[in-house]
């Protein structure tokens, strides 16, 4: 937890501490605002970004956007500063929506990368016994439904109604992916996504808007709302970001259902062009999150040799890689059951089809290896017939399809 706190302070991070504005203003006219911003990070911003203020009308549409000319975030060193702004008000009436809980001072690509990592690690819960162990699908399904609503104009990232349209889109996907005793209950993730740190659900109560404390009922339509927070509201306002986050959710939680959950996604037909070595640059957004999840599941231990080295002073430093059974370029599958934790040597050997984890949960070795030629080949040959070192939770044991794929690729 201490390392996570340090990571959230790294670089520059802008937080809106206070905001006050005129109680009323004629239209057309000018809305005067005072804000207290804080850079709670440890560095300054070097890239040219602007501070903009947008106001929405009663339909939830952006009615006016103003760039604060006298505010240059590059001058915002760690600490607090006061900013004033004057926002022109157009002729039409404005509904002021100012849900600015936190704004991050990072370029969009960095924010998206961090957001996808958090989506890969949702607190979904694992249920079932033995071979029926699986992650509950509810939270990622609700997020997919929310992105649909935003795309279709039924919601905005900071104003997501608890409504029939949301429940219908959740149910349509739930019926496609449900397993065993899963229940169609969108009310649960609508409430409990708050535990993942980027979601706030509220209810209109007798004294005004208050935090939602219980699962909403169908009869609460029109009284219960939610919104993204912690920077997600800004990311989700951009259509391309929503597409990338939607792709990441399906790749992580529902890869086998990508064709129906993501209509229009082409099925790869080209064979995987070349095996990647352990030191290859990770792909944008999803690979760091996949690696972190695999290392957590396998407790940083190689599934072949058992090597486990994790520096105690830096818990995110590990000498173990996260390897895909069926490469992502071919499968679009980032579910943990399509992964193994391997040391760099065995990751390299598996990607070159010299060794393979097989459906019998044992390692098989290519006959091209000759233990007489080198110590390295001798060490790999010794792996033959050894059991895979699997995670304790059967929900994350390797998918038999991925093991068969590796078995078939083994050099004869």
C-alpha positions in Angstrom: 0.0 0.0 0.0 2.8 2.4 0.7 4.3 1.8 -2.7 0.9 2.5 -4.3 0.7 5.7 -2.4 4.1 6.7 -3.6 3.2 5.8 -7.2 0.1 8.1 -7.0 2.3 11.0 -6.0 4.9 10.4 -8.7 5.2 13.2 -11.3 2.7 15.9 -11.1 -0.9 15.6 -10.0 -3.4 18.4 -9.9 -6.3 18.4 -7.5 -9.1 21.0 -7.3 -9.4 21.8 -3.6 -12.1 24.5 -3.6 -14.4 26.3 -6.0 -16.7 29.2 -5.5 -18.8 31.2 -8.0 -21.5 33.8 -8.3 -24.8 32.7 -6.9 -26.7 34.1 -9.9 -25.8 35.6 -13.2 -27.9 37.0 -16.0 -27.7 35.6 -19.5 -26.0 36.7 -21.5 -23.5 37.6 -18.8 -20.3 36.5 -17.1 -19.9 33.9 -14.3 -17.0 34.7 -12.0 -15.2 31.8 -10.3 -12.5 31.4 -7.7 -10.6 28.1 -7.4 -7.9 26.7 -5.2 -5.7 24.2 -7.1 -3.0 22.0 -5.6 -0.2 20.1 -7.2 0.1 17.1 -4.8 2.8 15.4 -6.8 6.5 16.0 -6.6 7.3 17.6 -10.0 6.1 20.3 -12.4 4.4 20.0 -15.7 6.5 20.6 -18.8 4.1 20.0 -21.6 1.7 22.8 -22.7 -1.8 22.0 -21.3 -4.6 24.5 -20.7 -7.1 24.8 -17.9 -10.6 24.8 -19.4 -14.0 25.2 -17.8 -17.1 23.7 -19.4 -20.7 24.3 -18.4 -23.6 22.2 -19.4 -27.2 23.0 -20.2 -30.3 21.3 -18.7 -30.0 18.6 -21.4 -26.5 17.6 -20.2 -24.9 19.1 -23.3 -21.8 21.3 -23.2 -23.1 24.9 -23.6 -19.9 26.8 -23.3 -16.2 26.1 -22.8 -13.6 28.7 -21.7 -9.9 28.5 -21.6 -8.5 30.3 -18.5 -5.9 32.5 -20.2 -4.1 33.5 -17.0 -3.6 29.9 -15.8 -0.5 28.1 -17.1 -0.3 24.6 -15.4 3.4 24.6 -16.3 3.9 27.1 -13.5 2.1 25.0 -10.9 4.9 23.7 -8.7 4.0 21.4 -5.8 1.8 23.3 -3.4 -1.4 25.3 -3.7 -2.4 28.3 -5.7 -5.5 30.5 -6.3 -7.0 30.8 -9.8 -9.7 33.2 -10.9 -11.8 32.8 -14.0 -14.6 34.6 -15.9 -16.8 32.4 -17.9 -19.1 34.0 -20.6 -22.7 32.8 -20.3 -24.6 32.4 -23.5 -28.2 33.4 -24.0 -29.7 29.9 -23.2 -30.2 28.9 -19.5 -27.4 26.8 -18.0 -27.6 24.0 -15.5 -24.3 24.2 -13.6 -22.7 20.8 -13.1 -19.3 21.0 -11.4 -18.4 17.5 -10.2 -14.6 18.2 -10.2 -13.4 15.9 -7.5 -9.9 15.4 -8.9 -8.1 16.3 -12.1 -4.8 14.7 -13.0 -2.0 16.6 -14.5 -1.0 13.9 -16.9 -1.2 13.6 -20.7 -4.2 11.7 -21.9 -2.2 8.6 -23.0 -0.7 8.2 -19.5 -4.1 8.6 -17.9 -5.6 6.0 -20.2 -2.8 3.6 -19.5 -3.4 3.9 -15.7 -7.1 3.6 -16.1 -6.8 0.4 -18.1 -4.5 -1.1 -15.4 -7.2 -0.4 -12.8 -9.9 -1.9 -15.1 -7.9 -5.1 -15.3 -7.8 -5.3 -11.5 -11.5 -4.7 -10.6 -12.6 -6.2 -7.3 -15.0 -8.6 -9.0 -14.9 -11.6 -6.5 -14.4 -15.2 -7.3 -17.1 -17.8 -6.7 -17.8 -21.5 -7.3 -16.0 -24.7 -6.4 -13.4 -26.8 -8.2 -13.7 -26.6 -11.9 -16.6 -24.1 -11.6 -14.5 -21.4 -10.0 -14.8 -18.1 -11.9 -14.8 -14.4 -11.6 -18.1 -12.7 -11.2 -18.9 -10.7 -14.5 -21.1 -8.0 -13.0 -18.8 -5.0 -12.7 -17.2 -5.2 -16.1 -20.6 -5.8 -17.7 -22.1 -2.7 -16.0 -19.2 -0.6 -17.3 -19.8 -1.9 -20.8 -23.4 -1.0 -20.5 -22.5 2.5 -19.2 -20.2 3.1 -22.2 -23.2 2.1 -24.4 -25.4 4.7 -22.7 -22.8 7.4 -23.1 -22.4 6.6 -26.8 -26.1 6.7 -27.3 -26.6 10.0 -25.4 -28.6 8.5 -22.5 -25.8 9.5 -20.0 -22.6 11.5 -19.5 -19.5 10.3 -17.7 -20.5 12.3 -14.6 -24.3 11.7 -14.8 -25.2 8.1 -15.3 -28.9 7.4 -14.5 -30.1 4.2 -12.9 -32.6 3.4 -15.6 -34.3 0.8 -17.8 -31.9 1.4 -20.7 -28.9 0.7 -18.4 -30.5 -2.5 -17.0 -31.5 -3.7 -20.5 -28.0 -3.3 -21.9 -26.5 -5.1 -18.8 -29.0 -8.0 -19.2 -28.3 -8.4 -22.9 -24.6 -9.0 -22.2 -25.2 -10.9 -19.0 -27.2 -13.5 -20.9 -24.2 -14.1 -23.2 -21.5 -14.6 -20.5 -23.3 -15.9 -17.4 -21.9 -19.0 -15.7 -23.4 -21.5 -13.3 -25.1 -19.6 -10.4 -24.5 -16.0 -11.6 -27.6 -13.9 -11.0 -28.8 -11.0 -13.2 -28.3 -8.2 -10.7 -27.0 -4.9 -12.1 -28.0 -3.2 -8.9 -25.0 -4.8 -7.1 -22.2 -3.4 -9.3 -24.1 0.0 -9.5 -23.5 0.3 -5.8 -20.3 -1.6 -5.2 -18.2 -0.2 -8.0 -17.6 2.6 -5.5 -15.0 0.2 -3.9 -12.8 0.4 -7.0 -12.1 4.1 -6.4 -13.5 5.7 -9.6 -17.2 5.5 -9.2 -19.7 7.6 -7.1 -23.3 6.6 -6.8 -25.9 9.0 -5.3 -29.6 9.2 -4.5 -32.0 12.1 -4.2 -33.1 12.0 -0.6 -35.3 14.1 1.6 -32.5 16.6 2.3 -31.0 16.6 -1.1 -28.4 14.5 -2.9 -26.7 11.9 -0.7 -24.4 8.9 -1.1 -26.1 5.7 -2.2 -26.0 3.2 0.7 -28.0 0.2 -0.6 -28.6 -1.5 -3.9 -31.0 0.6 -6.0 -34.5 -0.8 -6.8 -36.3 -0.6 -10.1 -38.6 2.0 -8.5 -35.6 4.2 -7.8 -35.5 5.2 -11.5 -35.1 9.0 -11.7 -33.8 9.3 -8.2 -30.5 7.3 -8.3 -27.5 8.3 -10.4 -23.8 7.6 -10.6 -20.7 9.2 -12.1 -17.1 8.4 -12.8 -14.5 10.1 -10.6 -10.8 10.1 -10.0 -10.1 11.3 -13.5 -12.2 8.6 -15.2 -14.9 11.2 -16.0 -12.5 13.1 -18.3 -11.2 10.0 -20.0 -14.7 8.6 -20.6 -15.8 11.8 -22.2 -13.6 11.0 -25.3 -15.2 8.4 -27.6 -11.8 6.8 -28.6 -11.0 6.3 -24.9 -14.3 4.6 -24.3 -13.5 2.3 -27.2 -10.1 1.4 -25.8 -11.5 0.8 -22.3 -14.3 -1.3 -23.7 -11.8 -3.4 -25.7 -9.7 -3.8 -22.5 -12.6 -5.0 -20.4 -13.6 -7.6 -23.0 -10.0 -8.8 -23.5 -9.5 -9.1 -19.7 -12.8 -10.6 -18.6 -14.7 -12.0 -21.6 -12.2 -12.8 -24.4 -14.2 -15.9 -25.6 -17.2 -13.6 -26.2 -15.4 -10.8 -28.0 -17.2 -11.5 -31.3 -20.7 -10.8 -29.7 -19.7 -8.3 -27.1 -17.7 -6.2 -29.6 -19.5 -6.5 -32.9 -17.3 -5.4 -35.8 -14.1 -6.6 -34.2 -12.3 -8.6 -36.9 -11.1 -12.1 -36.0 -7.4 -12.3 -36.7 -6.6 -14.6 -39.5 -2.8 -14.1 -39.8 -0.7 -16.5 -37.8 1.3 -15.0 -35.0 4.3 -13.5 -37.0 7.1 -14.0 -34.5 7.6 -15.0 -30.9 8.3 -12.2 -28.5 11.1 -12.4 -26.1 10.7 -11.4 -22.5 12.4 -8.0 -22.9 10.1 -6.8 -25.7 8.4 -3.4 -25.1 4.9 -4.0 -23.6 1.9 -2.9 -25.7 0.1 0.3 -24.8 -2.4 0.1 -22.0 -3.1 -3.5 -21.4 0.2 -5.4 -21.1 1.4 -3.8 -17.8 -2.0 -4.7 -16.2 -1.9 -8.2 -17.5 1.6 -8.7 -16.1 0.6 -7.4 -12.7 -2.4 -9.7 -12.5 -0.5 -12.8 -13.5 2.3 -12.1 -11.1 -0.2 -11.6 -8.3 -2.0 -14.8 -9.1 1.2 -16.9 -9.3 2.8 -15.0 -6.4 5.8 -14.0 -8.6 6.8 -17.7 -9.0 7.9 -19.3 -12.3 5.4 -22.0 -13.3 8.3 -24.1 -14.7 11.3 -23.9 -12.4 9.8 -22.3 -9.3 12.1 -19.3 -9.4 10.8 -16.5 -7.2 12.7 -13.3 -6.7 10.9 -10.2 -5.5 12.9 -7.4 -3.9 11.4 -6.7 -0.4 12.2 -3.0 -0.6 10.4 -2.6 -4.0 7.4 -4.9 -4.2 6.7 -4.2 -7.8 10.2 -5.3 -8.9 10.1 -8.9 -10.0 12.3 -11.1 -12.2 9.2 -13.0 -13.5 7.4 -12.4 -16.8 3.7 -12.8 -17.7 3.5 -15.0 -20.8 0.5 -15.6 -22.9 -0.4 -19.1 -23.8 -2.1 -18.1 -27.0 -0.4 -14.8 -28.1 -2.6 -11.7 -27.7 -2.1 -10.8 -31.4 -3.9 -14.0 -32.3 -6.4 -14.5 -29.4 -7.2 -10.9 -28.1 -7.3 -12.8 -24.8 -5.9 -11.1 -21.7 -7.9 -13.3 -19.2 -5.5 -14.7 -16.5 -6.3 -18.3 -17.7 -4.5 -17.4 -20.9 -1.3 -16.6 -19.0 1.6 -18.2 -17.1 4.2 -16.7 -14.8 7.6 -17.7 -16.2 11.2 -16.7 -15.6 12.9 -15.0 -18.5 14.7 -18.2 -19.5 11.6 -20.4 -19.7 9.5 -17.6 -21.2 12.2 -17.4 -24.0 12.2 -21.2 -24.5 8.4 -21.4 -24.6 8.0 -18.6 -27.1 10.5 -20.5 -29.3 8.5 -23.7 -28.9 11.3 -25.6 -27.3 9.2 -26.3 -24.2 5.4 -26.4 -23.8 2.9 -26.6 -20.9 0.4 -29.2 -22.0 -3.2 -30.3 -21.1 -1.9 -32.9 -18.7 -0.5 -30.0 -16.7 3.0 -31.2 -17.3 5.9 -29.7 -19.2 6.9 -31.3 -22.5 10.2 -30.7 -24.2 11.1 -30.6 -27.8 13.4 -33.5 -29.0 15.6 -31.0 -30.8 17.2 -30.2 -27.4 20.4 -32.3 -26.8 21.6 -32.2 -23.2 25.1 -33.1 -24.4 25.5 -29.9 -26.3 25.2 -27.3 -23.5 24.3 -26.8 -19.9 21.3 -24.7 -21.0 19.8 -27.5 -23.1 20.5 -29.9 -20.3 18.5 -27.7 -17.9 15.6 -27.4 -20.3 15.5 -31.1 -20.9 15.3 -31.8 -17.2 11.9 -30.0 -17.3 10.3 -32.9 -19.2 7.5 -34.5 -17.3 7.6 -32.0 -14.5 4.2 -30.6 -13.2 3.2 -27.0 -13.9 3.4 -24.9 -10.7 -0.1 -23.6 -10.7 -1.9 -20.9 -8.6 -3.9 -22.0 -5.6 -7.2 -20.7 -7.0 -8.5 -23.0 -9.7 -10.4 -20.1 -11.2 -7.1 -19.0 -12.7 -5.7 -22.4 -13.8 -4.5 -22.4 -17.4 -7.2 -22.7 -20.0 -7.1 -26.2 -21.7 -7.4 -24.5 -25.1 -4.3 -22.5 -24.5 -2.4 -25.6 -23.3 -3.4 -27.5 -26.4 -2.3 -24.6 -28.6 1.2 -24.6 -27.0 1.3 -28.4 -27.2 0.7 -28.3 -30.9 3.4 -25.6 -31.4 6.1 -27.7 -29.7 8.8 -28.4 -32.2 8.7 -32.1 -33.1 
